[in-house]
Structure formats: C-alpha cells, structure tokens
Amino acid sequence: MRTQLCELLEIEYPILQGGMAWVATAELAAAVSNAGGLGIIGAGNMPPELLEQEIQRAKAYTNRPFGVNVYYLSPHVDGIIETVIRAKIPVIVTGAGNPGKHIPGLRAIGARVIPVVPSVALAKRLTRLGVDAVIAEGMEAGGHIGELTTMALVPQIVDAVDVPVIAAGGIADGRGLAAALALGAQGVQIGTRFVCARECTVHPNFKNKILQARDRDTVVTGASTGHPVRILKNRFSREFKQWEDSGLPREELEALGIGKLRMAAQDGDVINGSVMAGQIAGLIQKEMSAAEIIKEIIIGAEKVLSDLKGV
C-alpha cells in the first residue's frame, strides 16, 4: 500500500488527516501520525502563539512527521507561516488562497507544500509555482467546497499536473482509498471519519451528530456568498437558508456564520452551531482510535484491490 506519496512525506500509509479548524488538534494529529498516516493540525483562525502551543504539544506526543493546515483567509496567516517555519514543520497544507509568496521560505526549511484545489485550473497554476503535491477535493467534503465531485475532479487533475495528487471528499473507508488509487491518486485526505476518532478532542455532541447522520443529512449553505459550506442539517442550517432566500447581503450572511463552527465543535451546541461534515457521514457507525481507523482502511483497500485482480 506504499505509493509515491509515502516516500515524499516519509509516512507508512498514503492517508492524510484533514486539517479541520477547531477539530484537528495536537492530540488527533499525533495519533494519526503515530498510526502511520500524516496527522495535520488545523490552524484555522488561531493566533500564532496558540498554534505554537499546539505544535509543541504534538511534538511531545509523536516523533513522526506531522503537518499544519494554513487557512489563507485567516488574519494571522503571515504569523502562522513564521511559526511553522520556526518550528520546521515538514508538511504545510494550504487552503483558501495562494501560497506562492511563502513557498521560498517554506522551501528553505525543506517543507513540502500541498494546496487543496477544487479545479484543474488552480491545480495547474499552483503546480507552476512549485508545490510538491495537490489535494483534489470534491464537493462531497465537509466544510468549504467547490463545484465538482471527487470522481470527476481527481482524474482530470491527475492528467493535468506532474506532481502527486491526493483525493479528498467522500472518502471514509478502504473502498474509498481503492477507488482514489484507481482514479490515479497517490493517496487520500480524510476528514469526517477522523472527527470520530477517540483522540479527537471535539465536543462529544459533535461526534454524536455525525454518528447519527444518514446519507442525506448534509446540506450546502452559503452558496450565494461565493463560499459554499457543507454541514449537517439542524436549526442553524434551516435558518441560514431562510436568510439566504430572503436576500440578505453577502456581508450580513457571512457575519451570521462567524463563530458557528466553534459553537458546535468546542461548545457542543449542534443545534445552533455549524456541524461541518461530509456526505460520507452516513457510513460512520462508531468511534474508533485513529490507529484502528487507519488499519481498517488499509485492510479494506487491500481486499478490494485483491478481489479486483480476480475479475
């Protein structure tokens, strides 16, 4: 199950854990890395000093490589980059922006830069800037999403760029990993499944909301703002749709969404908060350790690939 991605990132299995804001803390990142994948701390909008604390805690929990997800809409992005450079983080995943101006500094410490991309055009543009791989994320994912599905997006990006492609969106088990490899990806990034890892410190209500979800329980909100977000249905999702339908200006809609993820993930208010989760939530039936999740995914993928050899 080793691929080119494993060699690039010095990991055992081609599995990255999504860098989810307010969810992907040091505990989860370290657990995934200790299990042979690549754990990722979600920097989100946190100030640099808080990220520094998370990095130091992760280093205390693991001696294996882990990464940091840098959110380019954060007001602290420059300070975040300075922090990961100072800490010599080996893998930087980026989203919601162009990491071009920071690539030289990250290159200087030997870091791998991997942006999340929703389109072929963006993948090609960032590859020309010198990124090491790209994460092709389909609209099945939780949180901020693009317009194309994972099945359609991944092979088109694989054909368009000459760096490893990591598939994301709608992947939670070995069948998803095997399918991603069949599409030409070198690995997968998984978010929602790892929310339900025992080591994930998110509020229990948030986990239970995912565990109780069925196949049609996610909805896309905020499309009118230009920044659509997939979340689980609840009172907040229904109210947000009413606000959108009423024609509220984009600025007001965005203001109404501020703090809602933290409300759900940290405070446990899964009624009035934003429970970001992917369409794959209905497949997740129980809480498991990160190591158990990765083992199950790898065994499942190996079985699928073995069975296909006999077809």
Summary of the structure (lengths in Angstrom):
residues: 311
radius of gyration: 18.2
end to end distance: 19.9
largest distance: 56.6
contacts: 1151
relative contact order: 0.14
helix: 46%
strand: 16%
